[in-house]
Amino acid sequence: FETDAWEIDFVFTGSQKALALPPGLAFGVASPAFIAHAARAEGRGRYFDLVEFERFAERAQTPNTPALSLLYALEVQCAALAEEGIEARWRRHEAMRRRVEEWVASVVARGMHAGILAPEGARSPTVTAVTLPAGRSGKEVAEAMEARGYVIGAGYGKLRERTIRIGHMGDHTVAGLDRCLATLDAVLGLR
């Protein structure tokens, strides 16, 4: 993500997905112009004050007590990422996305009406939302998978009952994903 080259003023993201960390850390990058604008804002509040963060960062400090255990976990994951290489990690995530697509095609070939929610060309390399046939509940499928040792998500909101979400990012591997998909076959009654 090239904030300077793309002239992005502010980017904010969590750490718990592609970096495979417990939830609780967030990363942000703000341009000097964005921070200057924030400094002039009336009533900008105290909760997420970028001006205060910047002042503390200039002294290599934080405005509040940091979650040290998460920072140590981040250090471990950054070392693993450096060892694997960012391009290799992207390729692994992409390979897992393709593997989920192949699995969905195999489900359809075995007679079950399923699909991928996102259209081709707009699919994420980190998570796939799979549509389920009528009569199958995303919540129930996710619960059955959890009972077998795998965590997948039901869909959100209106999609909760008719979709599941399969993550393929962070520390996940194609081999581990294959085991998850084989278990999902069993849960769906395809084995």
N, C-alpha and C positions, 0 to 999 in steps of 0.2 A: 504494500500500500504506500504509494509515493505522495505523501502529503505536500511536500514542497513542489515537486514537479507538476502535480495536478492542481496546485493552488487551493488546497483544502484548508479552511479556517479552523475546523474543529472535528476531531474524530474521538469516539468514545466506545470502548468495547469491554466485554467481560473476559475472564481468563479460563473459565471452567470447561470450555468446549474443545477447541482445536489444540489447546495446550494441555488438556487433560489434568487440570487442577481442580481442587475442591472450589465451590463457589465462594466468593468473598473478595476477590481482587478485581479491580477495573484499571484499564489503561487508557490514558487520554493524551492527546497531542493537540495543543492550541497554538495557532500562529501568534506572533507578537501583536499583530493588528487586532486579533480577536481579544487578547488579554487587555490591550489598551482600551478597546470598546467596553469590555466588562468593567474596567476600572472607572469609567465615566457613568456607568449605569446606576440610576437611583434605585435604592431598595433591592439590591441584588441578592440580599439574604446572606445567610451564614452557612447553610448546609453544604453547598458545593461551590464554594467561592474560589474560582480559578486564580483570582488576584492573590488571595492568601496562599494558595498552593505554590504559586510562582515565587512569592517572597520567601517561603520556607525552602523551596528547592534551591534557590540561590545560595542558601547556607547549608545545603545537603542535609536538611531536616524535613520532618513532616509536621503538619499542624495538629496532629493528634497521634495517639498511640497506634503504630502500624500493626497489622496482623503478621507478626514475625514468622509463625509457623507456615503461613502461606507464601511468604517471601522465600523461605528455605525450600519449599516445594517448587516454587518458580525457578530457583537456581538449579535444582536437579533437572527440571524439564527443559530449561534452556540449554543445559549441557547435553542432554539427549538430543535435542533438536540440532545443535551444532554438530554433533557426531553424525547424525543421520543426513543432515543437509536439508535446507528448506525445499529445494527442488525435488529431492527424493521423497520428502514427506508429502508434497503436493501430488507426486505420482502415486504414492501409496493410497492417499485419500481418493484419488481419481479411479484407481484400480478397484477399490472397494465400492465406489458408486456404480461402476460398470458391473461388478459382481451382483449387486442388488438388482440392477436392471435385468441381468441374465436370469436371476432367480424368479423375478416377477414374470418374465416371458415363459419360464418353465412351468410356473403355476397355471398360467393361462393355457399352455399346451396340455396340461393335465386336466383341463375342463373346469377350472375354478375361475369365476369372473372376478378378476383383480386388475389393478393397473397402478400407474404412477401418477400422482396428482399433478405434478409440474409438467408442463409440456417439454418435449425434447428441445434442447437449446437453452432452456431456462432452469436446468436442474443443478442442484447444489453438489459440490464435491464432498460435503460434510454430513449431510442428512438427506434421507429420502422418505417422503410421505407416500405410503402405499395405500391405495383404496381397497377396501374389502368388499366381498360380495354381500348381497342382501342377507340378513339373518346372522351376520357375524359382527360382533361388537368390538370396536377398538379397545375399549376399556377391559373387556373380558379377555381378549387376546393378550394384552399387555400383562394382565394379572396372571394368566396361565404361564406366560414366559417367565415372569418373576418367580413363580413357584418352582420353575425348573432351573433357576440360577442365572437368568438373562434379564437385563433391563432394557426394554424398548419403551417407547412412549405411545400413548393413545394420541389421537389428534387433539387439536385445541378447539374450543368453542363449538360451533355447529358441526365441525368435522370430527369431534371426539368419538362419536359412535361408528363412523364409517371409514376411519383411517387409523393407521399405525405409523409411527415414525421410527426409522432405523438409522441410528447414528453410525457414521463410518469416518471417524476422525481421531485425532489425538494418538493414544497408544494402541488403538485397535489395529488388528492385522487382518489380512485376507483369510488366513487360516482360522482365526478366531471368529471372523464373520461367517465363514462356511459352517462352523459348528452351531452358531446362532441360527442360521437359516435352516439347517437340518432340524433343529429343535422346533423352529417355527413351522416347518412341514408337518411335524408330528402334532403340534397344537392345532393346526388347521385340518388335520385328518387326511393328509396327503401321503402318509407313510404307512 
